[in-house]
Amino acid sequence: MNNALYIGILISFIAGTAAFTYADSERRSVVVESKHVENVRGRWGRTSERLVLRTSAGDLPILQFPLIGYLWGAEDIYAAITPGDRIEVRVGPWPPRLINGGTGPLKIMNVY
């Protein structure tokens, strides 16, 4: 019984964080100036690639956290965008203000 309670609390926390982050985000229209891939050093010394669009609103990495960003297909969307395109994006701070208390860097959560 306790396991079900803990799992329910965890699911509620994740869903609540995702909903708060989505509510704290905004939709913008940006012009893509260029794009590049950054190598980022994460926790425990792991490195990963981050897909970044340089836009009229500054550098905006594509969030790849599954619950808020993309489950699959971020690479396909990134490949389909070309410099000069005007795109509609939903951007929000990540990590969310709810967790880090301040403002995280803006990241693209969705491309329309």
VMD Tcl script that builds the backbone (N, CA, C; Angstrom):
set m [mol new atoms 336]
animate dup $m
set s [atomselect $m all]
$s set {name element resname resid chain x y z} {
  {N N MET 1 A 0.811 -1.188 0.000}
  {CA C MET 1 A 0.000 0.000 0.000}
  {C C MET 1 A 0.863 1.265 0.000}
  {N N ASN 2 A 1.948 1.238 0.763}
  {CA C ASN 2 A 2.826 2.404 0.810}
  {C C ASN 2 A 3.468 2.672 -0.540}
  {N N ASN 3 A 3.818 1.601 -1.267}
  {CA C ASN 3 A 4.420 1.792 -2.587}
  {C C ASN 3 A 3.477 2.524 -3.532}
  {N N ALA 4 A 2.201 2.171 -3.507}
  {CA C ALA 4 A 1.229 2.829 -4.365}
  {C C ALA 4 A 1.105 4.312 -3.999}
  {N N LEU 5 A 1.158 4.612 -2.719}
  {CA C LEU 5 A 1.091 6.000 -2.272}
  {C C LEU 5 A 2.304 6.784 -2.761}
  {N N TYR 6 A 3.491 6.221 -2.612}
  {CA C TYR 6 A 4.712 6.894 -3.054}
  {C C TYR 6 A 4.730 7.093 -4.571}
  {N N ILE 7 A 4.292 6.092 -5.293}
  {CA C ILE 7 A 4.234 6.199 -6.750}
  {C C ILE 7 A 3.229 7.277 -7.152}
  {N N GLY 8 A 2.102 7.325 -6.482}
  {CA C GLY 8 A 1.104 8.355 -6.753}
  {C C GLY 8 A 1.630 9.753 -6.473}
  {N N ILE 9 A 2.362 9.909 -5.376}
  {CA C ILE 9 A 2.951 11.207 -5.043}
  {C C ILE 9 A 3.985 11.603 -6.091}
  {N N LEU 10 A 4.810 10.654 -6.519}
  {CA C LEU 10 A 5.823 10.932 -7.540}
  {C C LEU 10 A 5.179 11.338 -8.862}
  {N N ILE 11 A 4.169 10.626 -9.282}
  {CA C ILE 11 A 3.469 10.945 -10.529}
  {C C ILE 11 A 2.801 12.317 -10.417}
  {N N SER 12 A 2.209 12.606 -9.272}
  {CA C SER 12 A 1.576 13.914 -9.058}
  {C C SER 12 A 2.607 15.035 -9.109}
  {N N PHE 13 A 3.777 14.810 -8.528}
  {CA C PHE 13 A 4.831 15.825 -8.541}
  {C C PHE 13 A 5.319 16.084 -9.965}
  {N N ILE 14 A 5.550 15.020 -10.716}
  {CA C ILE 14 A 6.029 15.164 -12.095}
  {C C ILE 14 A 4.968 15.866 -12.943}
  {N N ALA 15 A 3.713 15.451 -12.818}
  {CA C ALA 15 A 2.633 16.084 -13.591}
  {C C ALA 15 A 2.450 17.544 -13.182}
  {N N GLY 16 A 2.547 17.822 -11.900}
  {CA C GLY 16 A 2.417 19.196 -11.423}
  {C C GLY 16 A 3.545 20.077 -11.911}
  {N N THR 17 A 4.776 19.557 -11.896}
  {CA C THR 17 A 5.926 20.317 -12.392}
  {C C THR 17 A 5.781 20.586 -13.885}
  {N N ALA 18 A 5.349 19.588 -14.633}
  {CA C ALA 18 A 5.145 19.760 -16.073}
  {C C ALA 18 A 4.057 20.793 -16.337}
  {N N ALA 19 A 2.955 20.733 -15.604}
  {CA C ALA 19 A 1.859 21.690 -15.799}
  {C C ALA 19 A 2.300 23.104 -15.423}
  {N N PHE 20 A 3.040 23.249 -14.330}
  {CA C PHE 20 A 3.525 24.563 -13.915}
  {C C PHE 20 A 4.468 25.145 -14.955}
  {N N THR 21 A 5.371 24.320 -15.464}
  {CA C THR 21 A 6.326 24.784 -16.466}
  {C C THR 21 A 5.607 25.195 -17.743}
  {N N TYR 22 A 4.610 24.427 -18.161}
  {CA C TYR 22 A 3.851 24.778 -19.360}
  {C C TYR 22 A 3.095 26.088 -19.139}
  {N N ALA 23 A 2.498 26.253 -17.965}
  {CA C ALA 23 A 1.763 27.486 -17.663}
  {C C ALA 23 A 2.692 28.692 -17.585}
  {N N ASP 24 A 3.942 28.461 -17.216}
  {CA C ASP 24 A 4.924 29.533 -17.079}
  {C C ASP 24 A 5.608 29.852 -18.414}
  {N N SER 25 A 5.280 29.095 -19.449}
  {CA C SER 25 A 5.926 29.285 -20.747}
  {C C SER 25 A 5.154 30.286 -21.593}
  {N N GLU 26 A 5.730 30.647 -22.718}
  {CA C GLU 26 A 5.054 31.569 -23.632}
  {C C GLU 26 A 5.327 31.162 -25.071}
  {N N ARG 27 A 4.415 31.575 -25.937}
  {CA C ARG 27 A 4.546 31.284 -27.364}
  {C C ARG 27 A 5.168 32.498 -28.043}
  {N N ARG 28 A 6.170 32.248 -28.873}
  {CA C ARG 28 A 6.867 33.320 -29.583}
  {C C ARG 28 A 7.025 32.973 -31.052}
  {N N SER 29 A 7.108 34.012 -31.848}
  {CA C SER 29 A 7.435 33.863 -33.256}
  {C C SER 29 A 8.872 34.349 -33.420}
  {N N VAL 30 A 9.738 33.490 -33.928}
  {CA C VAL 30 A 11.158 33.836 -34.058}
  {C C VAL 30 A 11.642 33.527 -35.467}
  {N N VAL 31 A 12.703 34.210 -35.859}
  {CA C VAL 31 A 13.368 33.945 -37.125}
  {C C VAL 31 A 14.656 33.193 -36.812}
  {N N VAL 32 A 14.854 32.057 -37.465}
  {CA C VAL 32 A 16.048 31.237 -37.242}
  {C C VAL 32 A 17.205 31.823 -38.033}
  {N N GLU 33 A 18.263 32.195 -37.329}
  {CA C GLU 33 A 19.442 32.759 -37.991}
  {C C GLU 33 A 20.453 31.667 -38.336}
  {N N SER 34 A 20.646 30.732 -37.430}
  {CA C SER 34 A 21.532 29.586 -37.675}
  {C C SER 34 A 21.210 28.509 -36.647}
  {N N LYS 35 A 21.848 27.390 -36.778}
  {CA C LYS 35 A 21.654 26.318 -35.806}
  {C C LYS 35 A 22.963 25.585 -35.609}
  {N N HIS 36 A 23.127 25.015 -34.426}
  {CA C HIS 36 A 24.333 24.263 -34.128}
  {C C HIS 36 A 24.067 23.251 -33.020}
  {N N VAL 37 A 24.993 22.349 -32.864}
  {CA C VAL 37 A 24.909 21.330 -31.824}
  {C C VAL 37 A 26.008 21.605 -30.810}
  {N N GLU 38 A 25.634 21.682 -29.537}
  {CA C GLU 38 A 26.608 21.912 -28.472}
  {C C GLU 38 A 26.829 20.621 -27.702}
  {N N ASN 39 A 28.060 20.404 -27.292}
  {CA C ASN 39 A 28.350 19.311 -26.380}
  {C C ASN 39 A 28.269 19.861 -24.968}
  {N N VAL 40 A 27.444 19.241 -24.142}
  {CA C VAL 40 A 27.187 19.728 -22.795}
  {C C VAL 40 A 27.633 18.676 -21.793}
  {N N ARG 41 A 28.332 19.128 -20.774}
  {CA C ARG 41 A 28.750 18.214 -19.709}
  {C C ARG 41 A 27.667 18.231 -18.638}
  {N N GLY 42 A 27.114 17.081 -18.354}
  {CA C GLY 42 A 26.029 16.965 -17.385}
  {C C GLY 42 A 26.516 16.440 -16.054}
  {N N ARG 43 A 25.571 15.965 -15.308}
  {CA C ARG 43 A 25.901 15.399 -14.001}
  {C C ARG 43 A 26.784 14.177 -14.160}
  {N N TRP 44 A 27.600 13.957 -13.179}
  {CA C TRP 44 A 28.487 12.794 -13.117}
  {C C TRP 44 A 29.427 12.714 -14.309}
  {N N GLY 45 A 29.739 13.851 -14.919}
  {CA C GLY 45 A 30.731 13.896 -15.980}
  {C C GLY 45 A 30.275 13.406 -17.334}
  {N N ARG 46 A 28.991 13.087 -17.476}
  {CA C ARG 46 A 28.499 12.624 -18.777}
  {C C ARG 46 A 28.380 13.800 -19.740}
  {N N THR 47 A 28.663 13.552 -20.997}
  {CA C THR 47 A 28.472 14.583 -22.013}
  {C C THR 47 A 27.314 14.183 -22.919}
  {N N SER 48 A 26.598 15.182 -23.389}
  {CA C SER 48 A 25.495 14.928 -24.304}
  {C C SER 48 A 25.441 16.069 -25.307}
  {N N GLU 49 A 24.675 15.864 -26.344}
  {CA C GLU 49 A 24.527 16.891 -27.367}
  {C C GLU 49 A 23.244 17.660 -27.129}
  {N N ARG 50 A 23.308 18.959 -27.348}
  {CA C ARG 50 A 22.134 19.818 -27.216}
  {C C ARG 50 A 21.922 20.510 -28.554}
  {N N LEU 51 A 20.711 20.406 -29.084}
  {CA C LEU 51 A 20.345 21.027 -30.354}
  {C C LEU 51 A 19.946 22.473 -30.073}
  {N N VAL 52 A 20.636 23.427 -30.694}
  {CA C VAL 52 A 20.422 24.844 -30.409}
  {C C VAL 52 A 20.075 25.594 -31.690}
  {N N LEU 53 A 19.055 26.423 -31.608}
  {CA C LEU 53 A 18.700 27.321 -32.704}
  {C C LEU 53 A 19.100 28.728 -32.296}
  {N N ARG 54 A 19.907 29.381 -33.118}
  {CA C ARG 54 A 20.221 30.797 -32.897}
  {C C ARG 54 A 19.116 31.571 -33.595}
  {N N THR 55 A 18.336 32.325 -32.813}
  {CA C THR 55 A 17.158 33.000 -33.339}
  {C C THR 55 A 17.222 34.497 -33.076}
  {N N SER 56 A 16.216 35.195 -33.565}
  {CA C SER 56 A 16.101 36.628 -33.321}
  {C C SER 56 A 15.889 36.914 -31.839}
  {N N ALA 57 A 15.500 35.909 -31.061}
  {CA C ALA 57 A 15.306 36.053 -29.613}
  {C C ALA 57 A 16.499 35.501 -28.831}
  {N N GLY 58 A 17.593 35.185 -29.516}
  {CA C GLY 58 A 18.774 34.635 -28.858}
  {C C GLY 58 A 18.897 33.139 -29.101}
  {N N ASP 59 A 19.885 32.516 -28.465}
  {CA C ASP 59 A 20.082 31.074 -28.596}
  {C C ASP 59 A 19.027 30.337 -27.782}
  {N N LEU 60 A 18.317 29.422 -28.435}
  {CA C LEU 60 A 17.275 28.651 -27.772}
  {C C LEU 60 A 17.520 27.166 -27.991}
  {N N PRO 61 A 17.983 26.447 -26.962}
  {CA C PRO 61 A 18.131 25.000 -27.101}
  {C C PRO 61 A 16.761 24.310 -27.114}
  {N N ILE 62 A 16.694 23.179 -27.779}
  {CA C ILE 62 A 15.464 22.385 -27.809}
  {C C ILE 62 A 15.468 21.471 -26.595}
  {N N LEU 63 A 14.444 21.606 -25.773}
  {CA C LEU 63 A 14.322 20.775 -24.571}
  {C C LEU 63 A 14.012 19.346 -24.986}
  {N N GLN 64 A 14.768 18.408 -24.454}
  {CA C GLN 64 A 14.537 17.015 -24.817}
  {C C GLN 64 A 14.056 16.191 -23.629}
  {N N PHE 65 A 13.581 16.873 -22.584}
  {CA C PHE 65 A 13.003 16.165 -21.446}
  {C C PHE 65 A 11.665 15.588 -21.875}
  {N N PRO 66 A 11.460 14.292 -21.758}
  {CA C PRO 66 A 10.305 13.642 -22.379}
  {C C PRO 66 A 8.931 14.158 -21.967}
  {N N LEU 67 A 8.722 14.509 -20.714}
  {CA C LEU 67 A 7.376 14.873 -20.299}
  {C C LEU 67 A 6.944 16.243 -20.790}
  {N N ILE 68 A 7.894 17.099 -21.097}
  {CA C ILE 68 A 7.550 18.458 -21.492}
  {C C ILE 68 A 7.942 18.718 -22.938}
  {N N GLY 69 A 9.092 18.264 -23.330}
  {CA C GLY 69 A 9.568 18.514 -24.682}
  {C C GLY 69 A 9.123 17.420 -25.631}
  {N N TYR 70 A 10.047 16.722 -26.168}
  {CA C TYR 70 A 9.764 15.717 -27.185}
  {C C TYR 70 A 10.084 14.326 -26.652}
  {N N LEU 71 A 9.181 13.394 -26.901}
  {CA C LEU 71 A 9.508 12.010 -26.600}
  {C C LEU 71 A 10.483 11.497 -27.652}
  {N N TRP 72 A 10.158 11.725 -28.899}
  {CA C TRP 72 A 11.011 11.367 -30.022}
  {C C TRP 72 A 10.844 12.439 -31.077}
  {N N GLY 73 A 11.790 12.554 -31.960}
  {CA C GLY 73 A 11.615 13.431 -33.095}
  {C C GLY 73 A 12.249 14.795 -33.002}
  {N N ALA 74 A 12.935 15.128 -31.915}
  {CA C ALA 74 A 13.585 16.439 -31.826}
  {C C ALA 74 A 14.613 16.592 -32.941}
  {N N GLU 75 A 15.318 15.523 -33.246}
  {CA C GLU 75 A 16.327 15.579 -34.306}
  {C C GLU 75 A 15.683 15.822 -35.665}
  {N N ASP 76 A 14.514 15.214 -35.900}
  {CA C ASP 76 A 13.817 15.407 -37.179}
  {C C ASP 76 A 13.329 16.846 -37.338}
  {N N ILE 77 A 12.787 17.402 -36.271}
  {CA C ILE 77 A 12.322 18.790 -36.314}
  {C C ILE 77 A 13.505 19.719 -36.511}
  {N N TYR 78 A 14.595 19.452 -35.792}
  {CA C TYR 78 A 15.804 20.265 -35.908}
  {C C TYR 78 A 16.334 20.228 -37.341}
  {N N ALA 79 A 16.332 19.048 -37.946}
  {CA C ALA 79 A 16.835 18.901 -39.314}
  {C C ALA 79 A 15.935 19.603 -40.331}
  {N N ALA 80 A 14.644 19.677 -40.057}
  {CA C ALA 80 A 13.701 20.278 -41.008}
  {C C ALA 80 A 13.749 21.808 -41.000}
  {N N ILE 81 A 14.281 22.388 -39.934}
  {CA C ILE 81 A 14.338 23.848 -39.832}
  {C C ILE 81 A 15.586 24.351 -40.550}
  {N N THR 82 A 15.422 25.391 -41.358}
  {CA C THR 82 A 16.570 25.973 -42.062}
  {C C THR 82 A 16.719 27.438 -41.669}
  {N N PRO 83 A 17.954 27.949 -41.704}
  {CA C PRO 83 A 18.152 29.373 -41.399}
  {C C PRO 83 A 17.292 30.241 -42.325}
  {N N GLY 84 A 16.683 31.259 -41.738}
  {CA C GLY 84 A 15.781 32.127 -42.478}
  {C C GLY 84 A 14.320 31.805 -42.248}
  {N N ASP 85 A 14.035 30.615 -41.710}
  {CA C ASP 85 A 12.648 30.237 -41.424}
  {C C ASP 85 A 12.091 31.073 -40.277}
  {N N ARG 86 A 10.830 31.445 -40.382}
  {CA C ARG 86 A 10.109 32.049 -39.257}
  {C C ARG 86 A 9.263 30.932 -38.655}
  {N N ILE 87 A 9.483 30.644 -37.377}
  {CA C ILE 87 A 8.770 29.544 -36.720}
  {C C ILE 87 A 8.098 30.047 -35.448}
  {N N GLU 88 A 7.051 29.344 -35.067}
  {CA C GLU 88 A 6.362 29.590 -33.801}
  {C C GLU 88 A 6.870 28.552 -32.807}
  {N N VAL 89 A 7.330 29.022 -31.665}
  {CA C VAL 89 A 7.856 28.112 -30.645}
  {C C VAL 89 A 7.221 28.427 -29.299}
  {N N ARG 90 A 7.160 27.437 -28.439}
  {CA C ARG 90 A 6.782 27.638 -27.043}
  {C C ARG 90 A 8.062 27.519 -26.242}
  {N N VAL 91 A 8.405 28.573 -25.521}
  {CA C VAL 91 A 9.634 28.582 -24.735}
  {C C VAL 91 A 9.301 28.755 -23.263}
  {N N GLY 92 A 10.126 28.155 -22.446}
  {CA C GLY 92 A 9.949 28.274 -21.010}
  {C C GLY 92 A 11.261 28.000 -20.303}
  {N N PRO 93 A 11.349 28.404 -19.049}
  {CA C PRO 93 A 12.576 28.183 -18.289}
  {C C PRO 93 A 12.727 26.712 -17.901}
  {N N TRP 94 A 13.935 26.213 -17.999}
  {CA C TRP 94 A 14.222 24.848 -17.544}
  {C C TRP 94 A 15.598 24.818 -16.941}
  {N N PRO 95 A 15.827 24.362 -15.727}
  {CA C PRO 95 A 14.835 23.784 -14.833}
  {C C PRO 95 A 13.790 24.819 -14.437}
  {N N PRO 96 A 12.574 24.351 -14.128}
  {CA C PRO 96 A 11.485 25.279 -13.843}
  {C C PRO 96 A 11.709 26.081 -12.566}
  {N N ARG 97 A 11.072 27.227 -12.503}
  {CA C ARG 97 A 11.192 28.098 -11.330}
  {C C ARG 97 A 10.742 27.390 -10.062}
  {N N LEU 98 A 9.805 26.468 -10.202}
  {CA C LEU 98 A 9.284 25.718 -9.065}
  {C C LEU 98 A 10.385 24.923 -8.369}
  {N N ILE 99 A 11.360 24.435 -9.143}
  {CA C ILE 99 A 12.416 23.591 -8.588}
  {C C ILE 99 A 13.632 24.397 -8.177}
  {N N ASN 100 A 14.112 25.293 -9.043}
  {CA C ASN 100 A 15.372 25.958 -8.723}
  {C C ASN 100 A 15.210 27.309 -8.047}
  {N N GLY 101 A 13.985 27.788 -7.875}
  {CA C GLY 101 A 13.751 29.024 -7.154}
  {C C GLY 101 A 14.054 30.284 -7.939}
  {N N GLY 102 A 14.863 30.197 -8.951}
  {CA C GLY 102 A 15.186 31.348 -9.787}
  {C C GLY 102 A 14.651 31.124 -11.171}
  {N N THR 103 A 15.332 31.642 -12.124}
  {CA C THR 103 A 14.903 31.436 -13.499}
  {C C THR 103 A 15.944 30.592 -14.219}
  {N N GLY 104 A 15.500 29.506 -14.776}
  {CA C GLY 104 A 16.382 28.691 -15.608}
  {C C GLY 104 A 16.471 29.306 -16.984}
  {N N PRO 105 A 17.398 28.859 -17.790}
  {CA C PRO 105 A 17.501 29.396 -19.157}
  {C C PRO 105 A 16.278 28.977 -19.980}
  {N N LEU 106 A 15.856 29.839 -20.912}
  {CA C LEU 106 A 14.732 29.506 -21.774}
  {C C LEU 106 A 15.132 28.396 -22.741}
  {N N LYS 107 A 14.217 27.450 -22.897}
  {CA C LYS 107 A 14.421 26.365 -23.845}
  {C C LYS 107 A 13.151 26.181 -24.641}
  {N N ILE 108 A 13.296 25.664 -25.861}
  {CA C ILE 108 A 12.136 25.410 -26.718}
  {C C ILE 108 A 11.445 24.141 -26.257}
  {N N MET 109 A 10.161 24.253 -25.918}
  {CA C MET 109 A 9.387 23.097 -25.496}
  {C C MET 109 A 8.557 22.521 -26.632}
  {N N ASN 110 A 8.244 23.358 -27.612}
  {CA C ASN 110 A 7.440 22.892 -28.720}
  {C C ASN 110 A 7.659 23.793 -29.927}
  {N N VAL 111 A 7.624 23.213 -31.118}
  {CA C VAL 111 A 7.705 23.967 -32.367}
  {C C VAL 111 A 6.388 23.732 -33.091}
  {N N TYR 112 A 5.719 24.810 -33.488}
  {CA C TYR 112 A 4.422 24.692 -34.153}
  {C C TYR 112 A 4.583 24.753 -35.647}
}
mol reanalyze $m
mol bondsrecalc $m
mol representation Tube
mol addrep $m
